[in-house]
Amino acid sequence: MLGASLNKVFDYFKSRWQSSWNYSLWALLIFPLSPFVGAVTVGFVSLITWLKQSRKINRRPLNWGFALLSVLLIVSAGFAQDKTAAFLGLFNLLPFFLLFAAHSALIQTFAQLRQMAWALVIGSMPVAIMGLGQLFLGWSFKFEFVWVVFSWTIRPGGNPPGRIASLFLHANTFAAYLVIVFILSLGLWIEQWRLGIGYWRFSIRGRGAALLYERLRQRLRSVTEGQRSRGERLTAPHSPVPFLFLTVAVIANFITLIFTNSRNGWAIAIFACLAYALYQGWRILVGSVAAIVSSILLAAFAPSAVAHIFRWVVPAFFWARLNDDMYPDRPVALMRKTQWEFAWSLAQQHPWTGWGLRSFSTLYRAKMQIPLGHPHNLFLMLSAETGFPSAFLFCGLLAWILIISVQLLQKSKYINTGDKLIFFSYLLSFVGWILLNTVDVTLFDFRLNAISWLILAAISGVVHRYHEKDRLASYQN
């Protein structure tokens, strides 16, 4: 009896873990709770994909660009003052280039984009709950199981105090993670709303409801048939559970993001909401969000007579954080402007090979007598630590991905409206990642770094597939 039960359990997981892609989805689910398990799984999937599709991976020009960038980074490390630190710093970049190349070959369809987004959203809920408990219920604990397989640390009151960090090392890092998940969850929520809200809001009674039902059924059928023609599947949203879950996830992630007290996170989340509203043509929502943002900005930065009026309405939690009244005595060395100026001066002194990866912290401490891990700008950091050629090539590769993605969204004949929305969500999360890295550096948290490169790989993989379709269609015509 026990043997039969175990066989059933084994068959259950075998049927769902039968491909590399399934392993990647499980890794995305477990990443926030166990970076070690997620890393091993993603590494295993990347290795298998390289073994199976090495020719396909090696033929892509974008991967040639990252190969050249890898060579430049290694050369830069060879010229660094602290070569050991510089070569260790390569592990924040080179393995993720390999991950990107492998998963851009593995991820090819919009169905995979949806599955990946769902895995990220579901995986975010435990850490969001822990974060809210950390701030409002006083949760604090340290739990380890089998060394680093499961290692959870919740600091009392957050890190810095009063700001939610959950299982992440710092509130800003957690905010960056929440922004990416929030953008994807909002995209899934809009998709569910567009396809299925009519089924749940109205009972099928009377002539008007029957006509509404028929229109929704025809619309859903057209979308489903369009995806079947490309070999993809879309399940009709007869159940309200996905929509309700996404509603809870969007609200929970947004509330948690607010209490990370990250100005960058707030700004990018608002930018994402405006972008979705513009994309959907929701003019009233655009106006409402613009009015709220304007009120907060006026409360924070307007002349005293004007600001005083708006501060009757806008909580100090927002405007005092924006204009730094909440932290009035911060040292000048902790200001981003000071850090950026120092990083730029370093880049100008060693423009070709930089000072070496992981050198900024040591140099800044020697100059300012304050410990600081990075200059809060990825592109300035790469310029200072690896030189202008590496930094420009890195930015050029990102720009290439962004440009061809926008072109696909605008011009492709093979994408229906529903698929364009999920692709737009990924493109928006990519832009959010770029904006985050202009005011912070996300690559020092393994989870966030891996998720970011997986999103880039997903975008690149889908774009490559549909560009191949466009070229094939042009050749046949």
SVG drawing of the C-alpha trace seen along z (x, -y; Angstrom):
<svg xmlns="http://www.w3.org/2000/svg" viewBox="-35 -81 82 83">
<polyline fill="none" stroke="black" stroke-width="0.4" points="0.0,0.0 2.8,-2.4 4.8,-1.4 1.8,-2.1 1.3,-5.6 5.0,-6.4 4.8,-5.3 1.8,-7.7 3.8,-10.6 6.8,-9.8 4.6,-9.6 3.0,-12.9 6.3,-14.8 7.7,-13.0 4.8,-14.1 5.4,-17.7 9.2,-17.8 9.6,-16.1 11.3,-19.0 14.0,-21.6 11.4,-24.3 9.5,-22.7 12.6,-22.8 13.0,-26.5 9.5,-27.2 10.1,-25.4 13.3,-27.4 11.4,-30.7 8.9,-29.5 11.5,-28.6 14.1,-31.4 12.8,-33.9 12.7,-31.2 15.9,-29.3 18.4,-31.0 20.6,-27.9 18.0,-25.5 17.0,-28.0 20.6,-28.5 21.4,-24.8 18.2,-24.3 18.8,-27.2 22.4,-26.1 21.3,-22.6 18.7,-23.8 21.3,-26.1 23.8,-23.3 21.3,-20.9 20.1,-23.6 23.7,-24.3 24.3,-20.6 21.1,-20.3 21.1,-23.5 24.7,-24.7 24.7,-25.2 21.6,-27.3 23.0,-29.4 26.3,-29.9 24.7,-31.3 23.0,-34.2 24.7,-37.6 23.5,-38.8 25.4,-36.0 28.5,-37.0 28.2,-40.4 28.0,-39.0 31.0,-36.8 33.0,-39.8 31.9,-41.6 33.1,-38.6 36.5,-38.9 36.7,-42.6 35.7,-42.0 38.4,-39.4 41.0,-41.7 39.8,-44.5 40.2,-42.1 43.7,-41.3 44.7,-45.0 43.0,-45.6 44.9,-46.8 43.2,-44.1 43.1,-41.2 41.6,-38.7 38.6,-41.0 38.2,-41.8 38.1,-38.1 35.7,-37.3 33.5,-40.2 33.2,-38.4 30.9,-35.9 28.2,-38.6 28.2,-38.8 29.7,-36.0 27.6,-33.1 24.5,-35.2 25.6,-35.8 25.6,-32.0 22.2,-31.8 20.9,-34.4 22.2,-32.6 20.7,-29.3 17.3,-30.5 16.9,-32.7 17.1,-29.5 14.8,-27.7 12.0,-30.3 10.3,-30.8 6.5,-31.3 4.1,-33.6 2.7,-30.7 6.1,-30.4 6.0,-34.1 2.7,-33.6 3.9,-30.6 7.1,-32.4 5.1,-35.4 2.7,-33.2 5.6,-31.4 7.2,-34.7 3.9,-36.1 3.1,-33.0 6.6,-32.9 6.4,-36.5 3.5,-36.0 5.4,-34.2 8.1,-36.9 5.5,-39.7 3.6,-38.2 6.8,-37.8 7.7,-41.4 4.4,-42.7 4.7,-40.5 8.2,-41.9 7.0,-45.5 3.5,-45.2 3.6,-42.1 7.2,-42.3 8.3,-39.0 12.0,-38.2 13.7,-34.9 16.6,-33.0 15.9,-29.6 18.4,-27.2 17.7,-23.8 20.4,-21.6 23.0,-24.4 22.1,-26.9 19.4,-24.9 16.8,-26.9 18.2,-29.8 15.8,-32.5 16.6,-35.6 14.0,-38.2 15.5,-41.1 13.3,-42.8 11.9,-46.1 13.3,-45.7 16.6,-46.8 17.1,-49.8 14.9,-50.0 11.3,-50.9 11.6,-49.6 10.4,-46.2 13.3,-43.9 11.7,-40.5 14.2,-37.7 16.3,-40.2 19.3,-41.9 18.1,-45.4 14.8,-47.2 16.0,-48.7 16.8,-45.2 13.4,-43.9 11.8,-47.0 13.6,-46.2 12.3,-42.6 8.8,-43.8 8.7,-46.3 9.5,-43.6 6.9,-41.2 4.3,-44.0 4.7,-44.9 4.2,-41.3 1.3,-40.7 -0.4,-43.8 -0.1,-42.6 -1.5,-39.2 -4.4,-40.9 -5.3,-43.1 -5.2,-40.1 -7.5,-38.1 -9.8,-41.2 -9.9,-41.6 -10.7,-37.9 -12.9,-36.9 -14.4,-39.6 -17.6,-39.5 -18.2,-35.9 -17.9,-36.8 -19.7,-40.1 -22.9,-39.2 -25.2,-36.2 -26.3,-34.9 -29.9,-36.1 -32.1,-38.2 -31.4,-39.3 -28.8,-41.9 -26.7,-39.4 -27.0,-36.8 -25.8,-39.2 -22.9,-40.2 -22.0,-36.5 -22.1,-35.8 -19.8,-38.7 -17.3,-37.6 -17.5,-34.0 -16.8,-35.0 -13.9,-37.2 -12.4,-34.4 -12.8,-31.9 -11.0,-34.2 -8.1,-34.6 -8.0,-30.9 -8.0,-30.0 -5.3,-32.5 -3.1,-30.8 -3.9,-27.3 -2.7,-28.3 0.7,-28.9 0.7,-25.8 -0.1,-27.5 -2.8,-27.0 -5.1,-29.4 -7.5,-28.2 -10.8,-29.9 -11.2,-31.8 -14.4,-30.2 -13.2,-30.3 -12.8,-33.6 -9.9,-32.1 -7.0,-33.3 -8.5,-36.9 -9.1,-37.0 -5.6,-35.6 -4.0,-38.2 -6.1,-41.0 -4.8,-40.0 -1.2,-39.6 -1.2,-43.0 -2.6,-44.7 -0.2,-42.8 2.9,-43.5 2.0,-47.2 1.4,-47.7 4.6,-45.9 6.4,-48.0 5.1,-51.2 6.5,-50.1 9.9,-49.4 10.0,-53.2 12.0,-53.1 11.5,-56.3 12.9,-54.5 10.4,-51.7 7.5,-54.1 8.4,-56.0 8.8,-53.0 5.6,-51.4 3.7,-54.6 5.4,-54.8 4.3,-51.2 0.7,-52.0 0.7,-55.0 2.2,-52.9 -0.5,-50.3 -3.2,-52.9 -1.9,-54.6 -1.5,-51.2 -5.1,-50.3 -6.5,-53.8 -7.8,-54.3 -7.7,-58.1 -9.6,-58.6 -7.0,-56.4 -4.2,-58.3 -5.6,-61.6 -6.2,-60.3 -2.7,-58.9 -1.2,-62.1 -3.3,-64.2 -2.1,-62.0 1.5,-62.2 1.3,-65.9 -0.2,-66.4 2.6,-64.4 5.3,-66.3 3.8,-69.7 3.6,-68.7 7.3,-67.7 8.9,-70.4 6.5,-73.4 7.1,-76.7 6.1,-76.6 2.7,-78.4 1.7,-76.0 3.2,-72.9 1.4,-73.6 -2.0,-73.3 -1.2,-69.9 0.3,-68.6 -3.1,-68.7 -4.0,-65.9 -0.8,-64.0 0.6,-62.0 4.1,-63.0 5.2,-59.4 5.3,-60.2 6.4,-63.8 8.9,-63.8 10.6,-60.8 10.8,-62.4 12.4,-65.6 14.6,-63.9 12.9,-65.7 12.5,-62.3 16.3,-61.9 17.6,-65.5 21.0,-64.7 22.3,-62.2 26.1,-62.6 27.0,-64.2 29.0,-61.0 25.7,-59.0 24.1,-61.2 23.8,-59.6 25.1,-62.8 28.3,-62.5 28.7,-58.8 28.0,-59.4 30.5,-62.2 33.2,-60.0 32.5,-57.1 32.7,-59.4 36.0,-60.8 37.3,-57.2 36.1,-56.3 37.9,-59.3 41.2,-58.4 41.2,-54.8 39.0,-55.0 40.1,-51.8 40.2,-49.1 38.8,-50.7 40.0,-50.1 38.7,-46.5 35.4,-45.0 34.6,-45.4 37.1,-48.3 34.6,-51.1 33.9,-50.2 37.6,-50.3 38.3,-53.5 35.3,-55.3 36.1,-54.3 39.6,-55.6 38.3,-58.9 35.2,-59.5 35.8,-57.4 32.4,-55.8 31.7,-52.2 29.6,-51.9 29.2,-48.8 28.5,-50.5 27.8,-53.9 24.0,-53.3 24.3,-53.4 25.2,-50.2 26.3,-52.0 28.6,-54.4 29.9,-51.5 30.8,-49.5 32.5,-52.6 34.6,-53.1 35.4,-49.5 35.7,-48.0 36.3,-50.9 34.3,-52.7 34.6,-50.0 33.0,-47.4 30.3,-49.7 29.4,-51.0 29.2,-47.5 27.0,-46.4 24.7,-49.4 24.6,-48.7 23.5,-45.1 20.7,-46.2 19.7,-48.9 19.7,-46.3 17.3,-44.1 15.1,-47.0 14.9,-48.3 14.1,-44.9 11.5,-44.3 9.7,-47.5 9.9,-46.8 8.3,-43.4 5.5,-44.9 4.7,-47.4 5.2,-45.6 4.8,-41.8 1.9,-40.3 1.9,-37.2 1.0,-38.6 -2.6,-39.0 -3.8,-41.5 -3.7,-39.2 -0.1,-38.1 0.9,-41.7 -0.2,-42.5 2.0,-39.9 4.9,-40.9 4.3,-44.5 4.4,-43.5 7.9,-41.9 9.1,-44.9 7.8,-47.2 9.6,-45.1 12.8,-45.4 12.5,-49.2 11.8,-49.1 15.0,-47.1 17.0,-49.7 15.5,-52.6 16.3,-50.7 19.9,-50.4 20.3,-54.1 19.7,-54.8 20.9,-51.5 22.7,-48.3 20.7,-45.0 23.4,-42.5 24.7,-41.9 21.6,-40.0 21.8,-36.6 18.0,-36.1 17.3,-39.5 20.2,-39.2 19.0,-35.8 15.4,-36.8 16.4,-40.0 18.5,-38.0 15.8,-35.4 13.4,-38.2 15.9,-39.5 16.3,-36.0 12.6,-35.5 12.2,-38.8 15.2,-37.9 14.0,-34.4 10.5,-35.4 11.8,-38.2 14.3,-35.9 11.6,-33.3 9.2,-35.8 11.9,-37.6 12.7,-34.2 9.0,-33.9 9.1,-37.3 12.2,-36.5 10.7,-33.1 7.5,-34.7 9.3,-37.4 11.5,-34.7 8.4,-32.7 6.7,-35.8"/>
</svg>
